[in-house]
Amino acid sequence: AVKSGNLIQVGKIKFIKSTNKTYDTYHKNIEISFIGKSNSGKSSAINIISNKNIAATSKIPGKTKTINFFKIKKYYYFTDTPGYGYAKLKKILLTNIKNLINNYVTNRKPLTGIILLINSKNYLKKNTYKILNIKNKKNIHILLTKCDKLTKIQQNKIITNIKHNLKNTKNITYQLFSVKNKTYTNKLKIKIKQWICL
């Protein structure tokens, strides 16, 4: 059983602002970003661990086009980034989103950790490897989402595969994840608390 003392207690969470610039929200606090493809469940993950529907969710991919900042107590921030790779968006908008995310993860000094959400059925495709390479100097925790739709055999196969592919990395951890499963959400809370206590 997971001890409650090991879990991050989000407590008061407040929406601060949306921006398409990486430099106009200044603070010295810890920042943790949720990054993933369009409709990967970034906002849902923020909502489930904060116990509050504060991050807007949508069944329509590509709705988020800015970085959304949320302040938790006085100590740290969550950011909800635009989803990348949604083919139906205009090419120039896709490029703008890619550049925004790249600039953010490369130049954002308060950024302590990245929660990278990947659909468990599409884990570690080539474009995801590119994202990992971009962020290779940051702490990354991969959420293999929607795992409740897979069989136990499929889940084990995914974990074996990702363990092999990431065996030489020290800054990347991973887990199965479903917003419907408290065990998985608690594991994410433990990881966030580890980063905050660094």
C-alpha positions in Angstrom: 0.0 0.0 0.0 1.1 3.5 -0.7 1.6 5.7 2.4 -0.2 9.0 2.2 3.0 10.8 3.3 4.7 9.8 0.1 2.1 11.5 -2.1 2.2 15.1 -3.2 -0.7 17.0 -1.7 -1.6 19.5 -4.4 -4.0 21.4 -2.2 -4.9 24.9 -3.6 -4.4 25.2 -7.3 -5.0 28.3 -9.2 -5.0 29.1 -13.0 -2.5 32.0 -13.6 -2.4 32.6 -17.3 -2.1 31.3 -20.9 0.7 32.4 -23.1 2.5 31.6 -26.3 5.7 33.1 -25.0 8.2 31.2 -22.8 9.7 34.2 -21.1 6.8 36.4 -19.9 5.9 34.3 -16.8 8.7 34.8 -14.4 9.1 33.1 -11.1 11.8 31.1 -9.2 9.6 28.2 -8.1 9.7 24.6 -9.3 7.8 24.0 -12.6 6.5 20.7 -13.8 5.2 20.4 -17.4 2.6 18.0 -18.9 3.5 17.3 -22.6 2.1 15.0 -25.1 0.2 14.6 -28.4 -3.2 16.2 -28.9 -5.9 14.4 -26.9 -3.3 12.4 -24.9 -4.9 13.3 -21.6 -2.6 16.1 -20.3 -5.4 18.2 -18.8 -7.2 15.1 -17.4 -4.0 14.1 -15.6 -3.6 17.5 -14.1 -7.3 17.4 -13.0 -7.1 14.0 -11.4 -4.0 14.6 -9.3 -5.3 18.0 -8.2 -8.8 16.8 -7.5 -10.2 19.7 -9.3 -11.4 20.3 -12.9 -9.2 23.3 -13.5 -7.5 22.3 -16.7 -9.9 22.5 -19.6 -10.4 19.1 -21.4 -11.8 18.6 -24.9 -12.7 15.6 -27.1 -11.6 17.8 -30.0 -7.8 17.4 -30.6 -5.7 20.6 -31.1 -7.8 22.9 -28.9 -4.9 24.0 -26.7 -2.6 26.3 -28.6 -0.9 28.1 -25.6 1.0 27.1 -22.5 -1.3 27.2 -19.5 0.2 28.0 -16.1 -1.3 26.7 -12.8 0.1 27.7 -9.4 0.0 25.2 -6.5 0.2 26.8 -3.1 3.3 29.1 -3.1 5.8 26.5 -4.0 5.5 25.2 -7.5 3.7 25.3 -10.9 2.1 22.9 -13.3 2.1 23.8 -17.0 -0.3 22.3 -19.6 1.3 22.6 -23.1 -0.3 22.4 -26.5 -0.6 19.0 -28.0 1.9 18.3 -30.8 1.4 16.3 -34.0 -2.3 16.8 -34.8 -2.2 16.5 -38.6 -5.5 18.4 -39.2 -4.0 21.7 -38.0 -2.5 24.0 -40.5 1.1 23.4 -41.1 2.2 26.8 -39.9 0.3 26.3 -36.6 1.9 22.9 -36.1 5.3 24.5 -36.7 4.5 27.2 -34.2 3.4 24.7 -31.6 6.5 22.6 -32.1 8.8 25.7 -31.8 6.9 26.8 -28.7 7.4 23.5 -26.9 11.0 23.2 -28.0 11.8 26.7 -26.8 10.0 26.1 -23.5 11.8 22.8 -22.6 15.1 24.1 -23.8 15.2 27.5 -22.2 12.8 27.5 -19.3 15.0 27.6 -16.2 12.4 26.8 -13.5 11.4 23.6 -15.4 12.3 20.7 -13.1 10.5 17.8 -14.6 8.4 16.8 -17.6 5.4 14.4 -17.5 5.4 13.0 -21.0 2.1 11.4 -21.9 2.0 8.7 -24.6 -0.9 6.5 -25.6 0.0 3.0 -24.5 -1.0 1.7 -27.9 1.4 4.0 -29.7 4.3 4.0 -27.2 7.7 5.2 -28.3 7.2 5.8 -32.0 9.9 7.7 -33.9 8.4 11.2 -33.3 8.3 10.5 -29.6 12.0 9.6 -29.6 12.6 13.0 -31.1 10.7 14.6 -28.2 12.8 12.6 -25.7 16.0 13.8 -27.5 14.9 17.4 -27.2 14.4 17.0 -23.5 17.4 14.8 -22.7 18.7 17.2 -20.1 15.5 17.3 -18.1 13.9 14.8 -15.7 11.2 12.9 -17.7 8.5 10.7 -16.4 6.5 8.9 -19.1 2.9 8.1 -18.6 1.7 5.2 -20.8 -1.9 6.3 -20.8 -5.2 4.5 -21.3 -3.6 1.3 -20.2 -7.0 0.1 -18.8 -7.9 -0.6 -22.4 -5.1 -3.2 -22.7 -4.9 -6.8 -21.4 -2.3 -7.7 -18.8 -0.2 -9.4 -21.4 -0.2 -6.3 -23.6 0.8 -4.1 -20.6 3.7 -6.4 -19.7 4.9 -6.4 -23.3 4.9 -2.6 -23.3 6.8 -2.4 -20.1 9.4 -4.9 -21.3 9.8 -3.0 -24.6 10.2 0.5 -23.0 12.6 -0.9 -20.4 14.8 -2.2 -23.2 14.7 1.0 -25.2 15.5 3.3 -22.3 18.0 1.1 -20.5 20.9 3.6 -21.0 19.0 6.6 -19.8 19.2 7.9 -16.2 16.8 10.8 -16.3 13.8 9.0 -17.7 11.3 6.9 -15.7 8.0 5.4 -16.8 4.8 3.9 -15.6 1.4 2.6 -16.9 -1.3 5.2 -16.3 -5.1 5.5 -16.3 -7.1 8.3 -14.7 -9.5 5.5 -13.6 -7.0 3.7 -11.5 -6.0 5.2 -8.1 -2.8 3.1 -7.9 -1.4 4.6 -11.1 -2.4 8.2 -10.1 -0.8 7.7 -6.7 2.4 6.5 -8.3 2.5 9.8 -10.4 2.0 11.8 -7.2 5.0 10.1 -5.6 7.2 11.0 -8.6 6.1 14.6 -8.5 6.9 14.8 -4.8 10.3 13.4 -5.5 11.0 16.1 -8.0 9.8 18.8 -5.7 12.0 17.5 -2.8 15.1 17.5 -4.9 
